[in-house]
Amino acid sequence: MKFFTDTVKVVVGVILVIIGLIGGLIPIFQGWMFGLSGLLLLSSVFPPLKKWVDRLKEKFRRSKEED
C-alpha cells in the first residue's frame, strides 16, 4: 500500500511542478502555487528534497521573526 501512495504522490507532485513551470510563463496564471504544492508533495517521498524544503521553511521562519 505504501508503494501505491508514494507512486501517486510522485505522479501528482511532478504534474503540479510542471503546471507551476508552465504557469510561470503565462502572466495571468499563478504558477508558483502549483509549483510549491508539487515540491511539498514530492518532499514527503524524496529525503534530499525534504532537507531542502526544511531549510527553506527554517529560513522563512527566521525572516518572519526578524520583522
Buried (B, 14 or more C-beta within 10 A) or exposed (E): EEEEEEEEBBEBBEEBBBBBEEBBEEEEBEBEEBBBBBBBBBBBBBEEBBEEBEEEEEEEEEEEEEE
